[in-house]
């Protein structure tokens, strides 16, 4: 980035460990994405659908590199890395990001498949234990069957 005013950001905060960035993505995938987006009503708004597809690309990029890329950079990387299966959907999401009224909106099933794909990719990652910090870097989220939820879907305490 570019510093507009004041000191360089690197002088204000410590560098973020790449595994911490990956962990944040894993928590989001396992605690939020796994529970949502199965209901077509949640995925109906075109702009939101585009946002989710591009965010999924960013998550995949972050899991691979431990850093965050812009949505267009992560989208192009995902197209090159994750094959032709998702290329048209990602192209649609990039176009819809710029013009929310553009293109067809008949890709609900494909969007749901992509979300499942991103979640499955997240399941492939297990971060090593960080003995020096006394914590595990692996996000151990509860299995869906062990989580209690209220009628609105919020997680209930144990």
KOLMIFI-709265 format. One line per field, with one value per atom (N, C-alpha, C): residue number from 1; x, z, y; residue in three letters. Coordinates in pm, 1 decimal. Example, Ala and Ser with C-alpha at 12.3 -4.5 7.8 and 13.67 -1.06 7.14 Angstrom:
<atoms>
kenu: 1;1;1;2;2;2
c1: 1319.0;1230.0;1320.0;1285.0;1367.0;1290.0
c3: 780.0;780.0;780.0;708.0;714.0;787.0
c2: -569.0;-450.0;-330.0;-225.0;-106.0;3.0
baza: ala;ala;ala;ser;ser;ser
</atoms>
This chain:
<atoms>
kenu: 1;1;1;2;2;2;3;3;3;4;4;4;5;5;5;6;6;6;7;7;7;8;8;8;9;9;9;10;10;10;11;11;11;12;12;12;13;13;13;14;14;14;15;15;15;16;16;16;17;17;17;18;18;18;19;19;19;20;20;20;21;21;21;22;22;22;23;23;23;24;24;24;25;25;25;26;26;26;27;27;27;28;28;28;29;29;29;30;30;30;31;31;31;32;32;32;33;33;33;34;34;34;35;35;35;36;36;36;37;37;37;38;38;38;39;39;39;40;40;40;41;41;41;42;42;42;43;43;43;44;44;44;45;45;45;46;46;46;47;47;47;48;48;48;49;49;49;50;50;50;51;51;51;52;52;52;53;53;53;54;54;54;55;55;55;56;56;56;57;57;57;58;58;58;59;59;59;60;60;60;61;61;61;62;62;62;63;63;63;64;64;64;65;65;65;66;66;66;67;67;67;68;68;68;69;69;69;70;70;70;71;71;71;72;72;72;73;73;73;74;74;74;75;75;75;76;76;76;77;77;77;78;78;78;79;79;79;80;80;80;81;81;81;82;82;82;83;83;83;84;84;84;85;85;85;86;86;86;87;87;87;88;88;88;89;89;89;90;90;90;91;91;91;92;92;92;93;93;93;94;94;94;95;95;95;96;96;96;97;97;97;98;98;98;99;99;99;100;100;100;101;101;101;102;102;102;103;103;103;104;104;104;105;105;105;106;106;106;107;107;107;108;108;108;109;109;109;110;110;110;111;111;111;112;112;112;113;113;113;114;114;114;115;115;115;116;116;116;117;117;117;118;118;118;119;119;119;120;120;120;121;121;121;122;122;122;123;123;123;124;124;124;125;125;125;126;126;126;127;127;127;128;128;128;129;129;129;130;130;130;131;131;131;132;132;132;133;133;133;134;134;134;135;135;135;136;136;136;137;137;137;138;138;138;139;139;139;140;140;140;141;141;141;142;142;142;143;143;143;144;144;144;145;145;145;146;146;146;147;147;147;148;148;148;149;149;149;150;150;150;151;151;151;152;152;152;153;153;153;154;154;154;155;155;155;156;156;156;157;157;157;158;158;158
c1: 79.8;0.0;84.1;18.0;83.1;43.3;142.1;114.4;73.8;-46.6;-95.9;-49.3;-56.9;-13.3;33.1;129.9;176.9;284.3;322.6;429.9;384.2;479.8;449.2;380.2;275.8;203.3;293.0;398.9;488.8;556.7;564.0;627.1;528.6;400.4;298.3;253.8;261.6;217.8;320.7;320.4;408.0;354.5;442.3;395.5;300.3;205.3;108.9;163.2;164.5;212.2;119.0;173.0;87.8;-8.6;34.8;-55.6;-171.9;-151.1;-262.3;-365.5;-317.9;-408.8;-485.3;-413.1;-479.3;-582.8;-547.1;-638.7;-767.9;-757.5;-876.9;-967.2;-908.4;-987.0;-1052.2;-976.9;-1032.4;-1149.1;-1136.3;-1246.3;-1369.8;-1352.1;-1465.4;-1529.2;-1445.8;-1499.3;-1574.2;-1516.7;-1572.5;-1686.5;-1683.7;-1787.4;-1895.9;-1871.3;-1972.1;-2014.7;-1921.0;-1957.5;-2021.5;-1974.8;-2030.9;-2177.1;-2220.0;-2356.4;-2452.4;-2400.7;-2485.5;-2478.4;-2553.9;-2548.3;-2604.2;-2681.1;-2750.5;-2892.0;-2938.3;-3071.2;-3062.0;-3129.8;-3121.8;-3160.4;-3245.6;-3286.0;-3165.4;-3075.1;-2954.9;-2864.4;-2870.8;-2782.4;-2849.2;-2970.0;-3042.4;-2982.8;-2949.6;-2899.1;-2772.3;-2775.5;-2664.4;-2533.4;-2539.2;-2417.6;-2359.5;-2445.4;-2398.8;-2339.6;-2401.1;-2349.3;-2210.5;-2195.1;-2065.1;-1962.3;-2003.0;-1914.6;-1867.1;-1958.2;-1921.2;-1824.3;-1847.2;-1757.8;-1617.5;-1609.3;-1477.9;-1412.1;-1491.3;-1436.2;-1383.4;-1453.6;-1404.0;-1269.0;-1252.7;-1123.0;-1014.4;-1047.5;-950.3;-914.7;-1014.3;-987.5;-892.0;-916.8;-828.2;-685.6;-673.8;-542.8;-473.4;-547.1;-489.9;-446.6;-525.2;-484.6;-354.2;-338.2;-216.3;-95.2;-109.5;6.8;18.7;-86.1;-78.8;-84.4;-129.3;-144.0;-274.9;-313.0;-439.8;-411.2;-486.6;-475.6;-607.0;-603.0;-726.0;-819.1;-946.9;-1041.6;-1005.9;-973.7;-937.8;-812.3;-711.5;-589.0;-618.7;-691.0;-724.6;-814.0;-905.0;-993.5;-913.6;-822.4;-740.8;-652.3;-597.0;-515.2;-600.2;-721.5;-809.1;-843.6;-867.0;-896.4;-778.1;-658.1;-538.1;-507.1;-535.2;-494.2;-599.1;-725.1;-830.4;-907.3;-854.5;-906.5;-1024.7;-1058.3;-1162.3;-1301.8;-1318.5;-1450.5;-1514.2;-1434.8;-1488.6;-1465.0;-1397.3;-1355.2;-1470.9;-1575.8;-1688.8;-1762.2;-1777.9;-1844.6;-1764.5;-1634.0;-1548.8;-1552.3;-1551.0;-1565.9;-1696.9;-1805.3;-1934.7;-1927.2;-1864.5;-1856.0;-1776.0;-1669.4;-1590.4;-1673.7;-1748.8;-1833.0;-1945.8;-2008.7;-2120.2;-2073.3;-1948.1;-1892.8;-1891.3;-1859.8;-1853.4;-1991.4;-2078.3;-2213.0;-2310.9;-2367.6;-2454.7;-2576.6;-2610.5;-2726.7;-2688.0;-2558.8;-2513.2;-2528.6;-2535.6;-2529.7;-2650.5;-2651.7;-2759.3;-2743.0;-2851.9;-2849.3;-2897.6;-2859.1;-2902.9;-2791.1;-2704.7;-2589.6;-2596.4;-2715.4;-2730.9;-2666.8;-2697.6;-2641.6;-2490.6;-2438.4;-2293.1;-2228.7;-2296.0;-2244.7;-2240.8;-2347.0;-2349.0;-2238.8;-2216.8;-2108.9;-1972.8;-1953.7;-1826.6;-1806.1;-1910.0;-1899.5;-1860.6;-1924.0;-1887.9;-1743.1;-1699.4;-1561.7;-1463.1;-1489.9;-1400.9;-1396.3;-1511.6;-1515.6;-1433.2;-1448.6;-1372.8;-1223.6;-1183.7;-1041.4;-989.8;-1071.3;-1032.1;-1010.4;-1082.3;-1066.7;-932.0;-864.4;-734.4;-620.9;-649.4;-545.0;-548.1;-433.7;-415.5;-285.7;-297.2;-179.5;-106.4;27.4;105.9;84.2;117.3;109.6;221.9;191.5;290.5;324.1;420.2;454.2;502.5;569.2;622.6;509.5;398.1;284.8;189.8;211.9;126.8;-12.7;-28.8;-160.5;-149.8;-259.3;-264.1;-301.9;-233.5;-265.3;-377.3;-420.1;-526.4;-659.9;-749.0;-881.7;-963.9;-992.8;-1073.8;-1215.6;-1293.2;-1431.2;-1519.8;-1628.6;-1716.8;-1781.8;-1807.9;-1880.1;-2022.6;-2083.0;-2219.4;-2318.4;-2304.1;-2400.6;-2388.3;-2275.3;-2257.1;-2287.9;-2319.2;-2347.7;-2498.3;-2535.8;-2677.7;-2708.7;-2821.5;-2861.6;-3004.8;-3033.8;-3173.3;-3248.7;-3375.5;-3458.9;-3407.8;-3338.7;-3287.4;-3152.0;-3097.1;-2970.7;-2849.3;-2865.2;-2750.3;-2701.8;-2571.9;-2513.6;-2544.9;-2589.9;-2619.9;-2496.2;-2475.9;-2361.2;-2381.8;-2270.7;-2279.0;-2345.6
c3: 0.0;0.0;0.0;-8.1;-11.5;113.9;180.8;296.8;248.4;282.7;240.2;336.4;465.9;567.1;689.1;758.9;880.5;853.0;957.4;942.6;863.5;813.8;741.3;836.9;792.8;880.7;946.0;876.9;930.8;1059.1;1078.8;1201.5;1318.0;1292.5;1396.2;1452.7;1371.4;1417.0;1378.2;1452.2;1418.9;1296.0;1222.6;1108.9;1156.9;1072.4;1105.5;1053.1;1139.0;1102.8;995.6;885.9;780.9;833.1;932.0;987.2;1062.9;1120.4;1185.5;1082.6;967.1;859.7;809.3;789.6;747.8;851.2;978.5;1085.2;1079.3;1053.9;1044.1;930.1;818.6;706.8;745.6;810.6;850.6;947.6;1040.5;1134.0;1057.4;963.5;883.9;804.8;743.2;664.7;751.5;865.0;947.8;1037.2;1077.7;1170.1;1102.4;984.9;919.7;786.0;696.4;563.1;567.9;655.7;661.8;703.0;773.7;826.0;738.1;654.4;575.9;427.7;351.8;206.1;145.2;220.0;161.9;121.8;180.7;151.7;30.7;-78.3;-198.6;-174.1;-76.3;-49.3;-6.6;72.1;114.7;-3.4;-107.2;-222.1;-338.4;-317.9;-429.2;-477.2;-388.0;-440.9;-523.6;-644.9;-738.8;-681.1;-621.8;-565.7;-453.6;-372.3;-262.0;-315.2;-417.1;-477.6;-536.3;-606.2;-661.5;-549.9;-443.4;-328.0;-270.5;-254.8;-196.9;-286.6;-415.6;-508.1;-501.2;-505.7;-502.6;-365.4;-260.0;-126.6;-116.2;-176.2;-179.3;-248.6;-358.2;-427.3;-335.5;-262.6;-169.4;-58.1;-10.0;94.8;44.5;-76.0;-132.8;-147.2;-194.1;-209.4;-73.8;25.1;158.7;219.7;202.4;254.4;190.4;63.1;-8.0;33.0;38.9;55.7;193.4;274.8;406.8;401.4;290.4;275.9;201.5;200.4;138.1;6.8;-95.7;-226.0;-254.9;-349.3;-391.5;-454.6;-462.7;-522.9;-668.9;-752.2;-890.4;-900.9;-819.7;-823.4;-777.8;-667.9;-616.9;-715.2;-782.1;-879.3;-996.4;-1050.6;-1163.2;-1119.3;-999.7;-945.8;-933.1;-880.2;-863.1;-998.4;-1098.0;-1231.4;-1284.9;-1264.4;-1313.0;-1231.2;-1102.6;-1011.9;-993.4;-990.0;-956.0;-1077.7;-1194.5;-1315.2;-1379.6;-1495.3;-1578.7;-1519.1;-1426.6;-1365.9;-1314.3;-1257.8;-1193.6;-1275.1;-1386.2;-1460.3;-1502.8;-1561.8;-1607.7;-1489.9;-1381.6;-1263.2;-1205.9;-1200.1;-1148.5;-1242.9;-1374.0;-1469.3;-1445.3;-1425.7;-1398.0;-1272.2;-1166.7;-1039.9;-1056.6;-1133.6;-1157.7;-1233.4;-1333.9;-1409.6;-1322.7;-1243.5;-1158.1;-1049.0;-1010.2;-909.1;-963.0;-1090.4;-1152.0;-1193.3;-1232.3;-1275.6;-1220.0;-1102.6;-1036.5;-1117.3;-1222.6;-1302.9;-1429.5;-1445.2;-1567.9;-1560.9;-1675.1;-1687.2;-1633.5;-1660.3;-1616.0;-1468.3;-1407.3;-1265.7;-1248.0;-1340.3;-1333.0;-1280.8;-1198.2;-1151.3;-1002.4;-947.7;-805.7;-769.2;-844.0;-815.0;-824.7;-926.5;-943.6;-830.3;-786.0;-673.4;-547.0;-522.8;-406.7;-417.0;-536.7;-556.3;-526.9;-570.4;-546.0;-395.8;-326.1;-181.6;-114.7;-154.5;-99.5;-132.9;-253.6;-294.6;-206.2;-181.1;-96.7;44.4;97.4;230.8;232.1;128.7;121.8;111.9;35.5;28.2;165.8;242.7;377.8;468.3;442.4;524.2;500.3;393.5;362.0;445.0;512.9;586.0;734.2;785.0;928.9;962.3;1039.0;1073.8;1188.9;1190.3;1294.4;1431.4;1534.4;1670.8;1693.3;1758.6;1791.3;1939.5;1970.4;2109.8;2183.8;2114.5;2180.7;2233.0;2164.0;2206.6;2295.4;2302.9;2386.4;2331.5;2202.3;2141.0;2017.0;1975.1;1849.9;1740.1;1628.9;1514.7;1430.8;1463.4;1388.0;1449.1;1366.8;1414.6;1437.2;1560.5;1592.3;1621.7;1518.3;1531.5;1563.8;1634.7;1667.4;1542.6;1548.0;1439.0;1437.3;1320.6;1312.8;1404.4;1423.7;1504.3;1653.0;1696.2;1838.3;1875.1;1777.9;1803.3;1821.5;1930.0;1953.9;1904.3;1835.2;1780.3;1822.2;1829.9;1858.0;1725.6;1730.4;1609.2;1501.1;1541.9;1441.5;1385.2;1438.2;1385.4;1464.7;1569.2;1649.4;1734.5;1753.6;1834.0;1981.1;2049.1;2191.8;2270.7;2390.2;2471.2;2522.8;2554.6;2610.7;2744.8
c2: -118.4;0.0;124.7;234.0;364.7;440.7;499.0;581.4;719.6;762.6;893.4;1000.8;971.1;1066.6;988.5;1040.7;975.6;872.6;800.6;702.4;579.5;507.1;383.9;286.5;217.9;125.8;20.1;-21.6;-122.9;-77.2;54.1;105.0;110.3;87.7;98.3;-36.6;-140.2;-272.1;-378.0;-486.5;-598.2;-669.5;-735.8;-814.8;-924.7;-958.4;-1063.2;-1196.0;-1296.1;-1428.4;-1486.5;-1539.9;-1597.6;-1704.8;-1784.1;-1885.2;-1822.3;-1704.4;-1634.5;-1589.6;-1547.2;-1506.6;-1629.2;-1739.8;-1863.9;-1907.4;-1897.9;-1938.1;-1857.9;-1729.0;-1644.4;-1692.3;-1731.6;-1783.6;-1915.8;-2003.1;-2132.5;-2115.8;-2021.7;-1996.7;-1951.2;-1861.4;-1813.5;-1927.3;-2009.6;-2121.7;-2221.4;-2253.0;-2360.7;-2314.8;-2190.0;-2143.6;-2061.4;-2009.5;-1925.5;-1984.0;-2004.8;-2052.1;-2189.6;-2276.9;-2412.3;-2412.5;-2310.2;-2305.1;-2226.7;-2141.3;-2052.8;-2088.6;-2017.9;-2022.3;-2149.9;-2225.0;-2338.9;-2297.9;-2189.0;-2137.7;-2044.2;-2077.4;-1993.0;-1847.4;-1821.5;-1683.4;-1600.0;-1659.4;-1586.8;-1554.5;-1637.3;-1620.2;-1548.5;-1498.2;-1437.5;-1304.6;-1211.2;-1084.0;-1103.7;-1054.3;-1069.4;-1014.6;-897.9;-839.0;-922.1;-981.6;-1064.4;-1194.4;-1249.7;-1372.6;-1347.5;-1237.6;-1201.1;-1182.8;-1114.7;-1093.2;-1226.8;-1321.9;-1451.6;-1527.5;-1525.9;-1596.2;-1536.6;-1403.9;-1339.2;-1352.8;-1351.8;-1374.1;-1516.8;-1612.2;-1749.2;-1758.6;-1685.2;-1681.6;-1625.9;-1520.7;-1461.3;-1559.0;-1633.4;-1731.9;-1839.5;-1889.3;-1990.7;-1937.0;-1813.9;-1750.2;-1737.4;-1690.9;-1670.8;-1803.1;-1908.1;-2038.3;-2085.1;-2058.4;-2100.1;-2017.4;-1885.7;-1797.9;-1732.7;-1736.3;-1673.4;-1522.9;-1468.7;-1323.7;-1295.9;-1171.1;-1132.3;-1060.5;-1096.3;-1031.1;-959.4;-867.5;-801.3;-904.4;-872.1;-964.9;-996.6;-896.4;-930.2;-1017.3;-990.1;-1070.8;-1213.2;-1227.2;-1360.3;-1436.0;-1364.4;-1427.7;-1484.7;-1406.2;-1454.0;-1570.2;-1559.9;-1669.2;-1796.4;-1784.5;-1900.5;-1962.4;-1879.6;-1932.7;-2013.0;-1962.4;-2031.3;-2156.3;-2151.9;-2258.3;-2367.1;-2330.2;-2425.5;-2476.3;-2447.9;-2509.7;-2439.8;-2492.4;-2433.9;-2449.3;-2540.1;-2565.9;-2437.9;-2347.6;-2227.3;-2100.2;-2110.5;-1991.5;-1901.3;-1958.2;-1876.4;-1812.6;-1886.7;-1831.7;-1714.7;-1729.7;-1621.9;-1501.5;-1526.5;-1415.3;-1341.4;-1418.0;-1356.3;-1270.2;-1322.9;-1249.0;-1119.7;-1124.9;-1002.9;-899.3;-942.9;-850.1;-796.4;-883.4;-841.0;-746.2;-757.2;-665.9;-522.7;-510.2;-377.2;-326.7;-419.3;-382.7;-485.0;-457.2;-555.7;-597.7;-526.8;-564.2;-640.0;-669.2;-735.1;-885.5;-946.8;-1091.6;-1165.3;-1292.9;-1381.1;-1411.8;-1451.3;-1486.1;-1630.2;-1716.9;-1856.0;-1946.9;-1892.4;-1968.8;-2002.3;-2011.6;-2041.8;-2175.7;-2279.5;-2411.2;-2412.1;-2345.5;-2338.8;-2258.6;-2152.7;-2074.2;-2159.9;-2235.8;-2324.7;-2430.1;-2482.3;-2579.5;-2516.8;-2391.9;-2324.4;-2301.8;-2261.9;-2242.6;-2374.7;-2483.0;-2614.5;-2649.7;-2615.4;-2641.3;-2565.1;-2439.0;-2358.4;-2416.6;-2455.1;-2516.4;-2644.8;-2726.0;-2851.5;-2824.8;-2725.3;-2689.0;-2649.6;-2578.3;-2539.6;-2658.9;-2765.8;-2887.4;-2954.4;-2917.6;-2977.0;-2917.0;-2805.7;-2734.6;-2767.0;-2802.7;-2818.8;-2748.5;-2642.2;-2563.9;-2630.3;-2620.4;-2686.5;-2622.7;-2699.8;-2649.0;-2550.3;-2441.9;-2340.7;-2353.9;-2441.3;-2470.8;-2346.2;-2257.2;-2137.2;-2048.8;-2049.5;-1967.4;-2046.6;-2177.7;-2261.5;-2279.2;-2258.7;-2272.6;-2358.0;-2408.5;-2481.6;-2384.4;-2391.2;-2306.0;-2364.2;-2483.8;-2547.8;-2509.6;-2464.0;-2424.9;-2550.0;-2580.6;-2698.4;-2651.1;-2644.3;-2599.2;-2718.9;-2696.7;-2808.0;-2865.5;-2993.7;-3058.2;-3004.0;-2991.4;-2936.7;-3007.8;-3138.2;-3211.8;-3181.1;-3121.7;-3093.3;-2949.3;-2868.1;-2727.5;-2711.0;-2644.9;-2617.1;-2477.1;-2463.5;-2333.4;-2303.2;-2172.1;-2132.2;-2125.2;-2084.9;-2083.0;-1988.7;-1883.5;-1789.0;-1832.8;-1944.0;-1995.4;-1954.8;-1872.8;-1831.6;-1947.6;-1956.3;-2062.4;-2037.0;-2142.7;-2136.0;-2179.2;-2120.6;-2162.4;-2304.9;-2371.2;-2507.1;-2507.8
baza: unk;unk;unk;unk;unk;unk;unk;unk;unk;unk;unk;unk;unk;unk;unk;unk;unk;unk;unk;unk;unk;unk;unk;unk;unk;unk;unk;unk;unk;unk;unk;unk;unk;unk;unk;unk;unk;unk;unk;unk;unk;unk;unk;unk;unk;unk;unk;unk;unk;unk;unk;unk;unk;unk;unk;unk;unk;unk;unk;unk;unk;unk;unk;unk;unk;unk;unk;unk;unk;unk;unk;unk;unk;unk;unk;unk;unk;unk;unk;unk;unk;unk;unk;unk;unk;unk;unk;unk;unk;unk;unk;unk;unk;unk;unk;unk;unk;unk;unk;unk;unk;unk;unk;unk;unk;unk;unk;unk;unk;unk;unk;unk;unk;unk;unk;unk;unk;unk;unk;unk;unk;unk;unk;unk;unk;unk;unk;unk;unk;unk;unk;unk;unk;unk;unk;unk;unk;unk;unk;unk;unk;unk;unk;unk;unk;unk;unk;unk;unk;unk;unk;unk;unk;unk;unk;unk;unk;unk;unk;unk;unk;unk;unk;unk;unk;unk;unk;unk;unk;unk;unk;unk;unk;unk;unk;unk;unk;unk;unk;unk;unk;unk;unk;unk;unk;unk;unk;unk;unk;unk;unk;unk;unk;unk;unk;unk;unk;unk;unk;unk;unk;unk;unk;unk;unk;unk;unk;unk;unk;unk;unk;unk;unk;unk;unk;unk;unk;unk;unk;unk;unk;unk;unk;unk;unk;unk;unk;unk;unk;unk;unk;unk;unk;unk;unk;unk;unk;unk;unk;unk;unk;unk;unk;unk;unk;unk;unk;unk;unk;unk;unk;unk;unk;unk;unk;unk;unk;unk;unk;unk;unk;unk;unk;unk;unk;unk;unk;unk;unk;unk;unk;unk;unk;unk;unk;unk;unk;unk;unk;unk;unk;unk;unk;unk;unk;unk;unk;unk;unk;unk;unk;unk;unk;unk;unk;unk;unk;unk;unk;unk;unk;unk;unk;unk;unk;unk;unk;unk;unk;unk;unk;unk;unk;unk;unk;unk;unk;unk;unk;unk;unk;unk;unk;unk;unk;unk;unk;unk;unk;unk;unk;unk;unk;unk;unk;unk;unk;unk;unk;unk;unk;unk;unk;unk;unk;unk;unk;unk;unk;unk;unk;unk;unk;unk;unk;unk;unk;unk;unk;unk;unk;unk;unk;unk;unk;unk;unk;unk;unk;unk;unk;unk;unk;unk;unk;unk;unk;unk;unk;unk;unk;unk;unk;unk;unk;unk;unk;unk;unk;unk;unk;unk;unk;unk;unk;unk;unk;unk;unk;unk;unk;unk;unk;unk;unk;unk;unk;unk;unk;unk;unk;unk;unk;unk;unk;unk;unk;unk;unk;unk;unk;unk;unk;unk;unk;unk;unk;unk;unk;unk;unk;unk;unk;unk;unk;unk;unk;unk;unk;unk;unk;unk;unk;unk;unk;unk;unk;unk;unk;unk;unk;unk;unk;unk;unk;unk;unk;unk;unk;unk;unk;unk;unk;unk;unk;unk;unk;unk;unk;unk;unk;unk;unk;unk
</atoms>
